């Protein structure tokens, strides 16, 4: 299958590479000529922009937009839609606000163009591990995209099948992607996913901070422990009920820099945490942990603890996020 990809950053470029490795072909565009040249050398076809890209794709055309949320994505979707026809598909695979998806889908529907929002998780490791994808849009469009989504997803792999799951259930979730519902549903689910991520990261960060300070001079001498945090992260990865990919990444971060001297502890938030808290407010759902985790990130930009350094280290590990200088 052939698709277009606009935005060749950490995620977009690796999505193209994973698709190409499985026999799909991509027409690519990015403002960075270097990013385009790299992928062209690897077998992709370059385009001069949205109009040229659409001309080079077979019908029904599929264009995946992988850009930051907000105006740049809005403008790009508008430009692509202007040169598309009825039955074509536009995908937004970034972290857009789900209400923007609903607005865009309604606008494109007047032209008969399908709009699909795909919340994409996997970070810089997705090329090798595959991407977990949460999809919103029409079932018709999702069925057309199944070959692409199935290639990008991790697949069943070695994970045990869930006991009691009905064999008649949709098999997509077991393979690593799902049709969440109508337009906006994909990014809504991904928003909550990232909100939960904030809380999980905060729990690990605070726990390791407590262990780091277990040798505090404020404690009685026989109550002090000099703990090896890297080894603790490693042993918890193996058989513990708190094992997770985030813990795997924590172990890597501590192995690379046991004191996290390379991090200041200033932790950014990319939007989804704020939107999750706002959704909780709109729905009158208590979200104590997720709200507190978000607020800690705000405070981290004023003074820093080891916990915040660990949060920053985890973000670098899973998403390639580099602290602002």
N, C-alpha and C positions, 0 to 999 in steps of 0.2 A: 504494500500500500504506500502511496505517496502523500505527504502532507507538507505544509509550509510551517516554518518556525520563525517568529519574530521575537528577538531577544535572545542573545546567545551568551548570557552570563553563566554563573555557576550552575544553575539548574537547567536553563534552556539548552546550553551547549551539551551537557551530559545526557539530556533526554534525546537529543539528536544522535549522539554516539550510541546510546543503548538501542535505539530503533535501527540504526544502520547495521549494528552488529548482528541483528536478527533478520536482515534482508529487506527492511523497509528503506525507502529513499526520501530525502528531505530537500526542499528548496528553502534556503535560509536568508535571513536579513538581519543586520544589526548596524547601528551607527558606527560601530568600531570596525574598520576595514580589517584590522588584524584578526579580530575574532572570526570574521567571515572567511578570510584567507585560510586560517587554520583548518576550519571545517571543510572547505572546498578541497584542500589537499587530502583530506580524509575521505572524500568521495561525495560530499554534498554539492548541490547546485546553487550558485549564488544568484541573488536577485537584486535589482536596483531599488526596490521599495515595494509597498503593498500591491500597486497596480501591476508591476512586472511579475511579482510572485504569483498573483492570481492567474495571469496569462499562462504561466508555466505549469499549472496544476491541472490534472484531469478532473472532469465533473463526476460527482459533486465535489467541489473543492473543499478542502479542510485546511484552515489556517489556525495554528496554535499561537496565542500571544502570551509571552512569558516575560512580563515587565512589572515594575513596582505598581502597587495600587494607586489609584487616583487619576489625575488628569492625563498622564502619559498613556495609560491603558485606555481611558475613555477616547482620547484622540485617535489612537491607533485602531481601535475597534471601529470607529466611525469611518476612518480612511479605508479600511479593508471592506467594510460593508458597502461602501459607495461603488465598488467595482465588482461586487459579487452578484449572483443571481439566485432565484428561487431554488431551494433545495440545498444550497451550500451551507457550510457549518463554520462558525467561529468559536474557538475555545479560548477561554481565559483560564490559564493554569496557575496564575499568581495568587496572591493573598488579598484579593479584592473584598471590599465590604459587600455582604450578601444583598443588601438592598439596592446597591448599584447594579447587581446582576439582574434583578427583577426589572429595573428600569430599562436596561439595555435589551433584555429579551423581548419586552413589549414593543420597543422601537423596531427591532429587527424583524419581528413577526409580521409587521405590516408589509415587508418586502418578501416574506416567505423564507427568510434566512433563519436557520437554527442557531441558537446561542446556547453554549454548554459551559457551565462553570465547573472547574475541576480543582478542588482543594488537593494539593500535591505535597505529600510528606516523604522525606527521604534525604533531604539535604545533599551535601557533597558526596555522600556515600551511595546515592541512588543508582548511579550508573552500574555499580557492581551488585548491590543488594536488591535493587528494584525499588519502585515507588509505591507507597500506599496512596490510593486515590479515592476521593469522595466526589461523586459526580452529580451535578444537577442539570436538568434539561429534559427534553422529550425522550421517551423511550425509543422512538424511531431513530433519533440521532445517536443515542448511546449504542444501539445495536449496530449501526454503521461503523462506529468507532471501536467496537469490540476487539478487532485484530490489533489495533494500536495499543489500547489499554491493557490487553492481555500480555502484550510484549513488554510493556513498561512495568507491569506489576511483578512482585516477587515470585508469584506462583505458590502452590501448596508447600513445596519444599519439604523440609524435615520436621516441620511443626506438627505435633500430634493433632489429629482430627478432634473436634469438640464433641465430647460425649453427649448424646441426646439430640444433636442437631439433625433435623429431618433431612433425609436424602432428597426430598422433593424441594428443598429450599434453593433459592438462587445460588448458583455455584460461584458467582463473581466474588463475594466477600472472602471465601476461602482462598481465592487466588490473589487477593490483595487489592481489589477495587470493588466499588459498589455504586449502584444507581440510587442516590438518596431520595430523589423526588424531583419536583418541578424546579424551574430556574431559581437559583439562589440557595437551594437546599445543600448543594455540595460545599459551597463556601461557608454556609452557616455551620455545618458539621465540622469543617476544618477549623473554623474560628473557635469552637468549643474545645476541639482537640488541642489547639495551641494554648487556650486558657488553662486546661488541665496540665499541660506541659509546664507552664509557669509554676503551678502548685507542686508538682513532683520535683522539679529542679530545686525549688525553695526548701522542700523537706530534706533532700540530700544535703544541700548546702549548709543548712542550720545544724544538721546532725554531725557533719564532719567538722564544723566550726567548734561544736561542743567538745568533740574528741581532741581537736587540736589544742584546746585550752585546758585539757585535763591535767596538765602539769603546771597550772597557774600557781604562782607564789602565794596567792590568797587562800589556797587550800592547805589543810594540814599535810605535813610532809608524807605521811603514810597513806594519804588519799590521792597522791599525785601519780599519774601514769604518763610515760613517754611513749606514745602510740605511733606506729608506722601506718600512716593513712593510706599510702599506696597499697600496702599489703592487705589492709582491711577492705578496701574497695575490691581487691582481687578475690579475696576469700568469699565475700558476699556475692560475687558473680556466680558462684558455684554451689547451687542447691538452696540458696537463701530465698525466702519469700519476697524479699525486696529487690531481687535481681531484675534487671531491665537493660534495654539498650543504652539508656541514659547512664546507668551505672557502669556499663562497659566503657562508655566514653569518659566517664569520670576517672576510671582506672587508667586509661590512656593518658589523660591530662596530668595525673599525678605522677605517672611514670616518666613523663617528659619533663616535668618541672614540679618537684615535690613540694616546694614552698610557694609555688605560683608567683614567683617574683616577676614574671613577665606580664602580669596582669595588675591593673590598678584597682579593679573592683567596681568600676563604673559600668552599670548594666543597662543597656538600651532596651526598649520595648518596640516591637514592630507594628503595633496596632491591634492585633487580634485579642490581646489580653484586655485592652480597654473596651473593645466591642463586646467581648464576652461578659464583662461586668455590666455593661449597659443593657445587654439582653436580659441578664438576671434581674436588673432593676425593672425593666419593662414588664417582665413576667412575674414580678414579686416573688422570685425564688432566692432564698438565702444562699450566698456563695462566699462564706467567710474566708476560706482558705485561698480561693482564687483571687479575691479582692485584696487580701493581705499581701499575697505574692506580688501583685502588680504594684502596690504602694511601696513595697520594699525596693523595687527597681527605681522608683522615683527618688527615694531617700538615698539610694546608692550613689547618686550623682553628686551628693553633698559630702559624705564621709564613707569610708570603706572598711569592710571587715573581711576576714578570710572567706566567709560564706559567699560574699559577693564576688571575690576573685574566682571562686569555684564555679559560680553561675556563669561568669564571663568565659572561663575556660571551657565549660560544657558547650556554650554557644559556638565557640570557635571550632570545637570538635565536630558537632553535628551539622553546622551550617556554614562553616568557614567565615563566621562573623568576626571581624577584627575591631578591637576597641578604637573609638574615635580618639584622636590625639588632641 
